[in-house]
Amino acid sequence: MAKKPNKLKDKKEEKPRVHKDLQGFDIEINSFGEIRTSFDIDKINAFLNKNVDDKKLRDRDDIDELKNRKPDEESLI
């Protein structure tokens, strides 16, 4: 009897398409439940602040200033 191909195994080998700024990003959860990433959390937050619209912040007057700030300037606040 022929074995059926394992679809789950094939999907694990495929890499998802990602934004060019996030090339090489990898995330995993270890056996203790800790999240491990290949990028620094500050770099991820800067990317999200720049590219994702936050509904709660839409009505703020200074939102454009916050989006244009460099990541090292955010730590000075």
Sequence and secondary structure as in RCSB ss.txt:
>XXXX:A:sequence
MAKKPNKLKDKKEEKPRVHKDLQGFDIEINSFGEIRTSFDIDKINAFLNKNVDDKKLRDRDDIDELKNRKPDEES
LI
>XXXX:A:secstr
      HHHHHHHS     GGGTT  EEE TTS EEESS HHHHHHHHHHH   GGGTT TTHHHHHHS HHHHT
T 
